[in-house]
Amino acid sequence: MNHYRVTLESGISISKIAMNDEFIPLDHHSLRILDELQRDARQTVQQIADAVGLSPTPCWRRIKDMEASGVIRGYTVIVDREKVGLNLAAVTEVNLDRHSEAKVRDFERAVAASPQVVRCASATGPADYILTVLVPDIKHYEQFLHTTLFEQAGVTHVRSAIVLREVKADAPLPIDMASTAAGPRRGRGGAAAQGARLKRRAQRKRPGRTPAFCRV
């Protein structure tokens, strides 16, 4: 059975979108819509509207506004990796000898161009980057290390942890926590004001903006 999900903007609170010091709180209905889309993005607008207590037209407008503003980044399919032969998952920590703009840019471009890397984070702690790598087996992982990571100038240390069993994966974002974080600001000015703020944010959004924690 195929599963569909909605991809939300990461690196910020869902319920507050900051752009040039402007905070755009999402009200209860919009947060419920996001919750429903994360549960099953194949639902019709009518089904989502019924679930959140709206009529179809304002529900559709909210979805379109959140798509335009970047709250909803896209829609995707969750695939069982082992059923398509990607049996080995590795969490790979990488250190660079220097953090010059050129070396960071070159490394991140190489990671973005590598299909084996499904997630990459620039992190605090002992590792500069933490990667999630999916390959068929250990031989393919060794090949990835030699042809991709070890070829990058400035890479000094690579530490690998092979995943034995995934306890939790592909989980939706915790919308309930976003609702709590919104506090008394949530719903400021009503639905019309929220829609206007989302549209202003979409117009100001700069192309190519990359969250700190990015899917590549």
C-alpha positions as CSV (number, residue, x, y, z in Angstrom):
1,M,0.0,0.0,0.0
2,N,1.4,3.4,-1.0
3,H,1.4,6.2,1.6
4,Y,1.3,9.8,0.8
5,R,2.4,12.7,3.0
6,V,2.8,16.4,3.0
7,T,6.2,18.0,3.5
8,L,6.2,21.0,5.7
9,E,8.8,23.7,6.0
10,S,11.4,22.7,8.6
11,G,13.7,24.7,10.7
12,I,10.9,26.9,12.0
13,S,7.7,26.6,14.1
14,I,4.8,25.6,11.9
15,S,2.5,27.9,13.8
16,K,4.7,31.0,13.5
17,I,6.4,31.9,10.2
18,A,9.0,34.6,10.6
19,M,9.9,36.8,7.6
20,N,11.5,40.2,8.1
21,D,10.4,40.2,11.8
22,E,6.8,39.5,10.8
23,F,5.2,36.6,12.6
24,I,2.3,34.8,10.9
25,P,0.4,32.6,13.3
26,L,-1.7,29.8,11.9
27,D,-5.0,29.4,13.6
28,H,-6.7,26.2,14.8
29,H,-8.3,25.4,11.5
30,S,-5.0,25.7,9.5
31,L,-3.2,23.6,12.0
32,R,-5.9,21.0,11.8
33,I,-5.7,21.0,8.0
34,L,-1.9,20.4,8.2
35,D,-2.6,17.5,10.6
36,E,-5.1,16.0,8.2
37,L,-2.7,16.4,5.2
38,Q,0.1,14.7,7.1
39,R,-2.2,11.8,8.0
40,D,-3.3,11.3,4.4
41,A,-2.5,13.8,1.6
42,R,-4.7,12.0,-0.8
43,Q,-7.9,13.2,0.9
44,T,-10.2,15.4,-1.1
45,V,-10.7,19.0,-0.1
46,Q,-14.3,18.0,0.9
47,Q,-13.0,15.3,3.3
48,I,-10.4,17.6,4.9
49,A,-13.0,20.4,5.2
50,D,-15.4,17.9,7.0
51,A,-12.7,16.8,9.3
52,V,-11.7,20.4,10.4
53,G,-15.1,21.9,10.5
54,L,-14.9,24.2,7.4
55,S,-16.7,24.5,4.2
56,P,-14.7,23.4,1.1
57,T,-13.9,26.8,-0.4
58,P,-12.2,28.4,2.7
59,C,-10.4,25.1,3.3
60,W,-9.1,25.1,-0.3
61,R,-8.0,28.7,0.1
62,R,-6.1,28.0,3.3
63,I,-4.3,25.0,1.6
64,K,-3.3,27.2,-1.4
65,D,-2.1,30.0,0.8
66,M,0.0,27.7,2.9
67,E,1.5,26.2,-0.3
68,A,2.2,29.6,-1.7
69,S,3.9,30.8,1.5
70,G,6.1,27.7,1.8
71,V,4.5,26.3,4.9
72,I,3.6,23.3,2.7
73,R,6.6,22.5,0.7
74,G,5.2,19.7,-1.4
75,Y,3.6,16.3,-1.5
76,T,5.5,13.0,-1.7
77,V,5.1,9.2,-1.4
78,I,6.5,7.1,1.4
79,V,8.2,4.0,-0.1
80,D,9.3,0.9,1.9
81,R,13.0,1.0,1.2
82,E,13.7,-2.7,1.8
83,K,11.0,-3.7,-0.7
84,V,12.9,-1.8,-3.4
85,G,16.3,-3.2,-2.4
86,L,17.7,-0.5,-0.2
87,N,18.5,-2.8,2.7
88,L,21.3,-0.9,4.4
89,A,20.8,2.5,6.1
90,A,23.8,4.3,7.6
91,V,24.1,7.3,9.8
92,T,27.3,9.0,8.7
93,E,29.1,11.8,10.6
94,V,31.5,13.9,8.6
95,N,34.1,16.5,9.7
96,L,35.8,19.1,7.5
97,D,39.2,20.5,8.3
98,R,38.1,24.0,7.5
99,H,34.8,25.8,7.2
100,S,35.7,28.2,4.4
101,E,32.8,29.2,2.2
102,A,34.2,27.4,-0.8
103,K,34.8,24.1,1.0
104,V,31.4,24.1,2.6
105,R,29.7,25.0,-0.7
106,D,31.6,22.2,-2.5
107,F,30.8,19.6,0.1
108,E,27.1,20.5,0.3
109,R,26.8,20.5,-3.5
110,A,28.4,17.0,-3.6
111,V,26.0,15.7,-0.9
112,A,23.0,17.3,-2.7
113,A,24.0,15.6,-6.0
114,S,24.4,12.2,-4.3
115,P,21.1,10.1,-4.6
116,Q,22.3,7.8,-1.8
117,V,22.1,10.7,0.7
118,V,18.5,11.1,1.7
119,R,19.0,13.5,4.6
120,C,21.8,15.9,5.6
121,A,22.1,18.2,8.6
122,S,24.7,20.7,9.6
123,A,24.9,20.1,13.3
124,T,26.5,21.1,16.6
125,G,28.6,18.7,18.5
126,P,31.6,16.6,17.4
127,A,30.4,16.2,13.8
128,D,30.0,19.0,11.3
129,Y,27.5,17.1,9.2
130,I,25.2,14.2,9.9
131,L,24.0,12.2,6.8
132,T,21.5,9.4,6.4
133,V,22.6,7.2,3.6
134,L,20.6,4.4,1.9
135,V,22.2,1.7,-0.3
136,P,21.6,-1.9,-1.2
137,D,24.4,-3.4,0.9
138,I,27.8,-2.8,2.6
139,K,29.7,-3.0,-0.6
140,H,27.7,-0.2,-2.1
141,Y,28.2,1.8,1.1
142,E,32.0,1.3,0.8
143,Q,31.8,2.4,-2.8
144,F,29.8,5.5,-1.7
145,L,32.5,6.4,0.8
146,H,35.3,6.1,-1.6
147,T,33.7,7.7,-4.6
148,T,31.8,10.5,-2.9
149,L,32.9,11.4,0.6
150,F,36.6,10.6,0.5
151,E,36.9,12.5,-2.8
152,Q,35.8,15.7,-1.2
153,A,38.6,18.1,-0.4
154,G,38.6,19.0,3.3
155,V,36.9,15.9,4.7
156,T,39.0,14.7,7.6
157,H,36.9,12.3,9.5
158,V,34.0,10.0,8.6
159,R,32.2,7.9,11.3
160,S,29.5,5.4,10.3
161,A,26.8,3.7,12.3
162,I,24.8,1.0,10.5
163,V,21.1,1.0,11.4
164,L,20.1,-2.4,12.7
165,R,16.4,-1.6,13.0
166,E,14.3,1.5,12.5
167,V,12.2,2.1,15.6
168,K,10.6,5.2,14.3
169,A,10.7,6.7,10.8
170,D,8.7,8.9,8.5
171,A,6.8,10.4,11.4
172,P,4.6,13.5,10.8
173,L,5.5,16.8,12.4
174,P,3.9,17.3,15.9
175,I,1.2,19.7,15.0
176,D,-0.2,19.7,18.5
177,M,3.1,21.1,19.8
178,A,3.0,23.8,17.2
179,S,-0.5,24.7,18.3
180,T,0.7,25.1,21.9
181,A,3.7,27.1,20.8
182,A,1.5,29.6,19.1
183,G,0.1,30.7,22.4
184,P,-2.2,33.7,22.6
185,R,-0.9,35.0,19.2
186,R,-2.7,32.2,17.3
187,G,-5.5,33.4,15.2
188,R,-4.6,37.1,15.4
189,G,-6.9,39.1,13.2
190,G,-9.0,36.1,12.1
191,A,-8.9,34.0,9.0
192,A,-8.9,36.8,6.6
193,A,-5.9,38.5,8.2
194,Q,-4.0,35.2,8.4
195,G,-4.6,34.7,4.6
196,A,-3.3,38.1,3.9
197,R,-0.2,37.6,5.9
198,L,0.5,34.2,4.2
199,K,0.1,35.9,0.8
200,R,2.5,38.7,1.8
201,R,5.0,36.1,3.0
202,A,4.7,34.2,-0.3
203,Q,5.4,37.3,-2.3
204,R,8.4,38.2,-0.2
205,K,9.8,34.6,-0.1
206,R,13.2,34.5,-1.6
207,P,13.9,31.7,-4.1
208,G,16.6,29.1,-3.1
209,R,16.2,29.6,0.6
210,T,17.4,26.5,2.3
211,P,16.4,25.4,5.9
212,A,19.2,24.6,8.3
213,F,18.0,21.0,8.4
214,C,17.4,20.1,4.8
215,R,16.2,17.1,2.8
216,V,18.5,16.5,-0.1
